[in-house]
Amino acid sequence: MTGSGLAFVALDVETANADAGSICQIGLAIYEGGRLVDEWSTLVDPEAHFDPRNR
């Protein structure tokens, strides 16, 4: 950890439909001292249908 304060990584997972196994995007955000210092995301082929409300 650099500087002072809390450091953590936030993880966000998006799904294509109500099935928790239909992951279509993953994102990470790195915070240090209350500030966003880096972020990353990628799309994933869920090999499942997309619910119309998720489009």
Wavefront OBJ file of the C-alpha trace (Angstrom):
o trace
v 0.000 0.000 0.000
v 1.343 3.411 -0.910
v 0.464 6.545 1.026
v -1.882 6.446 3.982
v -5.398 5.169 4.362
v -7.338 2.143 3.360
v -6.499 0.197 0.188
v -8.903 -2.250 -1.423
v -10.025 -3.775 -4.705
v -13.701 -3.667 -5.711
v -14.935 -6.503 -7.948
v -18.047 -6.234 -10.147
v -19.520 -9.113 -12.144
v -22.294 -8.638 -14.709
v -24.516 -11.471 -15.899
v -26.357 -11.926 -19.181
v -29.515 -13.234 -17.507
v -30.854 -14.407 -14.139
v -28.440 -17.382 -14.115
v -25.470 -16.497 -11.887
v -23.274 -18.595 -14.184
v -23.948 -16.376 -17.219
v -21.089 -13.936 -16.531
v -20.630 -11.509 -19.435
v -18.353 -8.840 -17.909
v -15.879 -8.594 -15.021
v -14.509 -5.351 -13.631
v -11.957 -4.407 -10.965
v -11.312 -1.028 -9.369
v -8.293 -0.400 -7.121
v -8.562 2.254 -4.417
v -5.830 3.607 -2.173
v -6.388 6.306 0.417
v -9.953 6.822 -0.794
v -8.888 7.491 -4.411
v -9.318 5.388 -7.533
v -5.819 4.500 -8.755
v -6.503 1.880 -11.423
v -9.334 0.019 -13.076
v -9.741 -2.907 -15.455
v -12.619 -4.686 -17.167
v -13.140 -7.385 -19.754
v -16.056 -8.871 -21.641
v -16.725 -12.596 -21.352
v -18.764 -14.764 -23.735
v -21.424 -16.197 -21.417
v -22.409 -18.846 -23.969
v -25.988 -18.128 -22.897
v -28.863 -15.910 -24.020
v -29.035 -12.257 -22.986
v -32.194 -11.331 -21.127
v -33.852 -8.362 -22.908
v -33.705 -6.276 -19.711
v -29.887 -6.606 -19.695
v -29.387 -5.035 -23.130
l 1 2 3 4 5 6 7 8 9 10 11 12 13 14 15 16 17 18 19 20 21 22 23 24 25 26 27 28 29 30 31 32 33 34 35 36 37 38 39 40 41 42 43 44 45 46 47 48 49 50 51 52 53 54 55
